[in-house]
């Protein structure tokens, strides 16, 4: 999936979640289970509401996608 150029930058909280995901998930990997991602973000100190909103923002903007409850990163080179 190719990301379209963003007309506005990601909110800071979404950038922080994306950076964390990039350190845990390789773009070509099968991803991580969504519940494991959410638990890991919670352990890292993100609030539940921030996790939900950030993941939704990243999903809607094409930075991540979900297959069989696994969060995957969109290849930024595409």
PyMOL commands that set and color helices and strands:
alter all, ss='L'
color gray80, all
select helices_A, chain A and resi 12-24+34-43+48-60
alter helices_A, ss='H'
color red, helices_A
select strands_A, chain A and resi 32-33+64-67+70-73
alter strands_A, ss='S'
color yellow, strands_A
deselect
rebuild
show_as cartoon
